[in-house]
């Protein structure tokens, strides 16, 4: 499934609803952004997604699906990030 999130300058939930995923793939954006499983994601406590190069793949999660509402992204205000996730079957 493909989804987007608009950055606000603060940590943003990947989804406000309940969605479970087995793998996440983050595409490069206009600026570097950071992703993580905490609302305190930052440049020092997050996984960087660079502006160029390959997408950042997280997973597949071998211990079970994760809830997307527990994953956050932090980036430059107004940037729109794109990500794909493999839904739990």
Chimera marker file (.cmm) of the C-alpha trace (Angstrom):
<marker_set name="trace">
<marker id="1" x="0.000" y="0.000" z="0.000" r="1" g="1" b="0" radius="0.5"/>
<marker id="2" x="1.272" y="3.466" z="-0.851" r="1" g="1" b="0" radius="0.5"/>
<marker id="3" x="0.814" y="6.395" z="1.516" r="1" g="1" b="0" radius="0.5"/>
<marker id="4" x="2.034" y="9.944" z="2.125" r="1" g="1" b="0" radius="0.5"/>
<marker id="5" x="2.606" y="12.171" z="5.138" r="1" g="1" b="0" radius="0.5"/>
<marker id="6" x="3.133" y="15.930" z="5.249" r="1" g="1" b="0" radius="0.5"/>
<marker id="7" x="5.885" y="17.106" z="7.529" r="1" g="1" b="0" radius="0.5"/>
<marker id="8" x="5.143" y="19.860" z="10.048" r="1" g="1" b="0" radius="0.5"/>
<marker id="9" x="8.560" y="20.390" z="11.633" r="1" g="1" b="0" radius="0.5"/>
<marker id="10" x="7.492" y="18.116" z="14.531" r="1" g="1" b="0" radius="0.5"/>
<marker id="11" x="7.200" y="14.329" z="14.632" r="1" g="1" b="0" radius="0.5"/>
<marker id="12" x="4.208" y="13.128" z="12.562" r="1" g="1" b="0" radius="0.5"/>
<marker id="13" x="2.479" y="9.756" z="12.915" r="1" g="1" b="0" radius="0.5"/>
<marker id="14" x="2.632" y="7.734" z="9.727" r="1" g="1" b="0" radius="0.5"/>
<marker id="15" x="-1.088" y="7.053" z="10.101" r="1" g="1" b="0" radius="0.5"/>
<marker id="16" x="-3.653" y="8.119" z="12.649" r="1" g="1" b="0" radius="0.5"/>
<marker id="17" x="-5.749" y="5.013" z="12.064" r="1" g="1" b="0" radius="0.5"/>
<marker id="18" x="-5.071" y="1.407" z="12.842" r="1" g="1" b="0" radius="0.5"/>
<marker id="19" x="-2.944" y="-0.229" z="10.166" r="1" g="1" b="0" radius="0.5"/>
<marker id="20" x="-0.509" y="-3.075" z="10.665" r="1" g="1" b="0" radius="0.5"/>
<marker id="21" x="2.505" y="-3.615" z="8.447" r="1" g="1" b="0" radius="0.5"/>
<marker id="22" x="5.109" y="-6.296" z="7.894" r="1" g="1" b="0" radius="0.5"/>
<marker id="23" x="7.577" y="-4.013" z="6.070" r="1" g="1" b="0" radius="0.5"/>
<marker id="24" x="8.107" y="-0.271" z="5.462" r="1" g="1" b="0" radius="0.5"/>
<marker id="25" x="9.776" y="1.374" z="2.456" r="1" g="1" b="0" radius="0.5"/>
<marker id="26" x="10.544" y="5.108" z="2.609" r="1" g="1" b="0" radius="0.5"/>
<marker id="27" x="11.238" y="7.056" z="-0.592" r="1" g="1" b="0" radius="0.5"/>
<marker id="28" x="13.674" y="9.994" z="-0.754" r="1" g="1" b="0" radius="0.5"/>
<marker id="29" x="12.098" y="13.473" z="-0.469" r="1" g="1" b="0" radius="0.5"/>
<marker id="30" x="13.174" y="17.075" z="-1.055" r="1" g="1" b="0" radius="0.5"/>
<marker id="31" x="15.120" y="17.133" z="2.221" r="1" g="1" b="0" radius="0.5"/>
<marker id="32" x="16.568" y="14.468" z="4.506" r="1" g="1" b="0" radius="0.5"/>
<marker id="33" x="13.970" y="13.182" z="6.967" r="1" g="1" b="0" radius="0.5"/>
<marker id="34" x="14.076" y="10.729" z="9.856" r="1" g="1" b="0" radius="0.5"/>
<marker id="35" x="11.799" y="7.853" z="10.818" r="1" g="1" b="0" radius="0.5"/>
<marker id="36" x="11.454" y="5.810" z="13.979" r="1" g="1" b="0" radius="0.5"/>
<marker id="37" x="9.130" y="4.018" z="16.353" r="1" g="1" b="0" radius="0.5"/>
<marker id="38" x="8.939" y="6.865" z="18.865" r="1" g="1" b="0" radius="0.5"/>
<marker id="39" x="7.370" y="10.316" z="18.878" r="1" g="1" b="0" radius="0.5"/>
<marker id="40" x="10.779" y="11.588" z="19.988" r="1" g="1" b="0" radius="0.5"/>
<marker id="41" x="12.309" y="10.736" z="16.599" r="1" g="1" b="0" radius="0.5"/>
<marker id="42" x="15.117" y="13.160" z="15.753" r="1" g="1" b="0" radius="0.5"/>
<marker id="43" x="18.263" y="13.432" z="13.671" r="1" g="1" b="0" radius="0.5"/>
<marker id="44" x="20.121" y="11.595" z="16.444" r="1" g="1" b="0" radius="0.5"/>
<marker id="45" x="17.355" y="9.109" z="17.337" r="1" g="1" b="0" radius="0.5"/>
<marker id="46" x="15.961" y="8.182" z="13.939" r="1" g="1" b="0" radius="0.5"/>
<marker id="47" x="16.720" y="6.351" z="10.739" r="1" g="1" b="0" radius="0.5"/>
<marker id="48" x="17.768" y="8.875" z="8.069" r="1" g="1" b="0" radius="0.5"/>
<marker id="49" x="16.152" y="8.837" z="4.641" r="1" g="1" b="0" radius="0.5"/>
<marker id="50" x="18.532" y="10.681" z="2.292" r="1" g="1" b="0" radius="0.5"/>
<marker id="51" x="17.468" y="12.966" z="-0.557" r="1" g="1" b="0" radius="0.5"/>
<marker id="52" x="19.141" y="10.812" z="-3.199" r="1" g="1" b="0" radius="0.5"/>
<marker id="53" x="19.841" y="7.168" z="-3.598" r="1" g="1" b="0" radius="0.5"/>
<marker id="54" x="17.795" y="4.097" z="-2.905" r="1" g="1" b="0" radius="0.5"/>
<marker id="55" x="14.709" y="3.952" z="-0.730" r="1" g="1" b="0" radius="0.5"/>
<marker id="56" x="15.144" y="2.963" z="2.911" r="1" g="1" b="0" radius="0.5"/>
<marker id="57" x="13.664" y="-0.470" z="3.653" r="1" g="1" b="0" radius="0.5"/>
<marker id="58" x="12.762" y="-1.447" z="7.208" r="1" g="1" b="0" radius="0.5"/>
<marker id="59" x="11.738" y="-5.052" z="7.740" r="1" g="1" b="0" radius="0.5"/>
<marker id="60" x="10.303" y="-7.463" z="7.065" r="1" g="1" b="0" radius="0.5"/>
<marker id="61" x="9.480" y="-7.714" z="10.754" r="1" g="1" b="0" radius="0.5"/>
<marker id="62" x="10.091" y="-11.333" z="11.726" r="1" g="1" b="0" radius="0.5"/>
<marker id="63" x="8.454" y="-11.071" z="15.153" r="1" g="1" b="0" radius="0.5"/>
<marker id="64" x="5.130" y="-9.864" z="13.726" r="1" g="1" b="0" radius="0.5"/>
<marker id="65" x="3.478" y="-6.828" z="12.228" r="1" g="1" b="0" radius="0.5"/>
<marker id="66" x="3.934" y="-3.316" z="13.601" r="1" g="1" b="0" radius="0.5"/>
<marker id="67" x="1.225" y="-0.695" z="14.036" r="1" g="1" b="0" radius="0.5"/>
<marker id="68" x="1.853" y="2.289" z="11.733" r="1" g="1" b="0" radius="0.5"/>
<marker id="69" x="0.383" y="4.692" z="14.292" r="1" g="1" b="0" radius="0.5"/>
<marker id="70" x="3.411" y="3.884" z="16.454" r="1" g="1" b="0" radius="0.5"/>
<marker id="71" x="5.875" y="4.992" z="13.756" r="1" g="1" b="0" radius="0.5"/>
<marker id="72" x="6.807" y="8.624" z="13.206" r="1" g="1" b="0" radius="0.5"/>
<marker id="73" x="8.624" y="10.795" z="10.684" r="1" g="1" b="0" radius="0.5"/>
<marker id="74" x="10.373" y="14.119" z="11.257" r="1" g="1" b="0" radius="0.5"/>
<marker id="75" x="11.347" y="16.368" z="8.399" r="1" g="1" b="0" radius="0.5"/>
<marker id="76" x="11.321" y="19.849" z="6.924" r="1" g="1" b="0" radius="0.5"/>
<marker id="77" x="8.022" y="21.681" z="7.308" r="1" g="1" b="0" radius="0.5"/>
<marker id="78" x="5.674" y="21.182" z="4.302" r="1" g="1" b="0" radius="0.5"/>
<marker id="79" x="7.742" y="18.379" z="2.721" r="1" g="1" b="0" radius="0.5"/>
<marker id="80" x="5.567" y="15.458" z="1.655" r="1" g="1" b="0" radius="0.5"/>
<marker id="81" x="7.110" y="12.050" z="2.185" r="1" g="1" b="0" radius="0.5"/>
<marker id="82" x="5.990" y="8.866" z="0.479" r="1" g="1" b="0" radius="0.5"/>
<marker id="83" x="6.158" y="5.409" z="1.915" r="1" g="1" b="0" radius="0.5"/>
<marker id="84" x="4.937" y="1.947" z="1.096" r="1" g="1" b="0" radius="0.5"/>
<marker id="85" x="3.990" y="-0.751" z="3.525" r="1" g="1" b="0" radius="0.5"/>
<marker id="86" x="3.178" y="-4.401" z="3.215" r="1" g="1" b="0" radius="0.5"/>
<marker id="87" x="-0.061" y="-4.968" z="5.118" r="1" g="1" b="0" radius="0.5"/>
<marker id="88" x="-0.421" y="-7.797" z="7.570" r="1" g="1" b="0" radius="0.5"/>
<marker id="89" x="-2.327" y="-10.666" z="5.986" r="1" g="1" b="0" radius="0.5"/>
<link id1="1" id2="2" r="1" g="1" b="0" radius="0.2"/>
<link id1="2" id2="3" r="1" g="1" b="0" radius="0.2"/>
<link id1="3" id2="4" r="1" g="1" b="0" radius="0.2"/>
<link id1="4" id2="5" r="1" g="1" b="0" radius="0.2"/>
<link id1="5" id2="6" r="1" g="1" b="0" radius="0.2"/>
<link id1="6" id2="7" r="1" g="1" b="0" radius="0.2"/>
<link id1="7" id2="8" r="1" g="1" b="0" radius="0.2"/>
<link id1="8" id2="9" r="1" g="1" b="0" radius="0.2"/>
<link id1="9" id2="10" r="1" g="1" b="0" radius="0.2"/>
<link id1="10" id2="11" r="1" g="1" b="0" radius="0.2"/>
<link id1="11" id2="12" r="1" g="1" b="0" radius="0.2"/>
<link id1="12" id2="13" r="1" g="1" b="0" radius="0.2"/>
<link id1="13" id2="14" r="1" g="1" b="0" radius="0.2"/>
<link id1="14" id2="15" r="1" g="1" b="0" radius="0.2"/>
<link id1="15" id2="16" r="1" g="1" b="0" radius="0.2"/>
<link id1="16" id2="17" r="1" g="1" b="0" radius="0.2"/>
<link id1="17" id2="18" r="1" g="1" b="0" radius="0.2"/>
<link id1="18" id2="19" r="1" g="1" b="0" radius="0.2"/>
<link id1="19" id2="20" r="1" g="1" b="0" radius="0.2"/>
<link id1="20" id2="21" r="1" g="1" b="0" radius="0.2"/>
<link id1="21" id2="22" r="1" g="1" b="0" radius="0.2"/>
<link id1="22" id2="23" r="1" g="1" b="0" radius="0.2"/>
<link id1="23" id2="24" r="1" g="1" b="0" radius="0.2"/>
<link id1="24" id2="25" r="1" g="1" b="0" radius="0.2"/>
<link id1="25" id2="26" r="1" g="1" b="0" radius="0.2"/>
<link id1="26" id2="27" r="1" g="1" b="0" radius="0.2"/>
<link id1="27" id2="28" r="1" g="1" b="0" radius="0.2"/>
<link id1="28" id2="29" r="1" g="1" b="0" radius="0.2"/>
<link id1="29" id2="30" r="1" g="1" b="0" radius="0.2"/>
<link id1="30" id2="31" r="1" g="1" b="0" radius="0.2"/>
<link id1="31" id2="32" r="1" g="1" b="0" radius="0.2"/>
<link id1="32" id2="33" r="1" g="1" b="0" radius="0.2"/>
<link id1="33" id2="34" r="1" g="1" b="0" radius="0.2"/>
<link id1="34" id2="35" r="1" g="1" b="0" radius="0.2"/>
<link id1="35" id2="36" r="1" g="1" b="0" radius="0.2"/>
<link id1="36" id2="37" r="1" g="1" b="0" radius="0.2"/>
<link id1="37" id2="38" r="1" g="1" b="0" radius="0.2"/>
<link id1="38" id2="39" r="1" g="1" b="0" radius="0.2"/>
<link id1="39" id2="40" r="1" g="1" b="0" radius="0.2"/>
<link id1="40" id2="41" r="1" g="1" b="0" radius="0.2"/>
<link id1="41" id2="42" r="1" g="1" b="0" radius="0.2"/>
<link id1="42" id2="43" r="1" g="1" b="0" radius="0.2"/>
<link id1="43" id2="44" r="1" g="1" b="0" radius="0.2"/>
<link id1="44" id2="45" r="1" g="1" b="0" radius="0.2"/>
<link id1="45" id2="46" r="1" g="1" b="0" radius="0.2"/>
<link id1="46" id2="47" r="1" g="1" b="0" radius="0.2"/>
<link id1="47" id2="48" r="1" g="1" b="0" radius="0.2"/>
<link id1="48" id2="49" r="1" g="1" b="0" radius="0.2"/>
<link id1="49" id2="50" r="1" g="1" b="0" radius="0.2"/>
<link id1="50" id2="51" r="1" g="1" b="0" radius="0.2"/>
<link id1="51" id2="52" r="1" g="1" b="0" radius="0.2"/>
<link id1="52" id2="53" r="1" g="1" b="0" radius="0.2"/>
<link id1="53" id2="54" r="1" g="1" b="0" radius="0.2"/>
<link id1="54" id2="55" r="1" g="1" b="0" radius="0.2"/>
<link id1="55" id2="56" r="1" g="1" b="0" radius="0.2"/>
<link id1="56" id2="57" r="1" g="1" b="0" radius="0.2"/>
<link id1="57" id2="58" r="1" g="1" b="0" radius="0.2"/>
<link id1="58" id2="59" r="1" g="1" b="0" radius="0.2"/>
<link id1="59" id2="60" r="1" g="1" b="0" radius="0.2"/>
<link id1="60" id2="61" r="1" g="1" b="0" radius="0.2"/>
<link id1="61" id2="62" r="1" g="1" b="0" radius="0.2"/>
<link id1="62" id2="63" r="1" g="1" b="0" radius="0.2"/>
<link id1="63" id2="64" r="1" g="1" b="0" radius="0.2"/>
<link id1="64" id2="65" r="1" g="1" b="0" radius="0.2"/>
<link id1="65" id2="66" r="1" g="1" b="0" radius="0.2"/>
<link id1="66" id2="67" r="1" g="1" b="0" radius="0.2"/>
<link id1="67" id2="68" r="1" g="1" b="0" radius="0.2"/>
<link id1="68" id2="69" r="1" g="1" b="0" radius="0.2"/>
<link id1="69" id2="70" r="1" g="1" b="0" radius="0.2"/>
<link id1="70" id2="71" r="1" g="1" b="0" radius="0.2"/>
<link id1="71" id2="72" r="1" g="1" b="0" radius="0.2"/>
<link id1="72" id2="73" r="1" g="1" b="0" radius="0.2"/>
<link id1="73" id2="74" r="1" g="1" b="0" radius="0.2"/>
<link id1="74" id2="75" r="1" g="1" b="0" radius="0.2"/>
<link id1="75" id2="76" r="1" g="1" b="0" radius="0.2"/>
<link id1="76" id2="77" r="1" g="1" b="0" radius="0.2"/>
<link id1="77" id2="78" r="1" g="1" b="0" radius="0.2"/>
<link id1="78" id2="79" r="1" g="1" b="0" radius="0.2"/>
<link id1="79" id2="80" r="1" g="1" b="0" radius="0.2"/>
<link id1="80" id2="81" r="1" g="1" b="0" radius="0.2"/>
<link id1="81" id2="82" r="1" g="1" b="0" radius="0.2"/>
<link id1="82" id2="83" r="1" g="1" b="0" radius="0.2"/>
<link id1="83" id2="84" r="1" g="1" b="0" radius="0.2"/>
<link id1="84" id2="85" r="1" g="1" b="0" radius="0.2"/>
<link id1="85" id2="86" r="1" g="1" b="0" radius="0.2"/>
<link id1="86" id2="87" r="1" g="1" b="0" radius="0.2"/>
<link id1="87" id2="88" r="1" g="1" b="0" radius="0.2"/>
<link id1="88" id2="89" r="1" g="1" b="0" radius="0.2"/>
</marker_set>
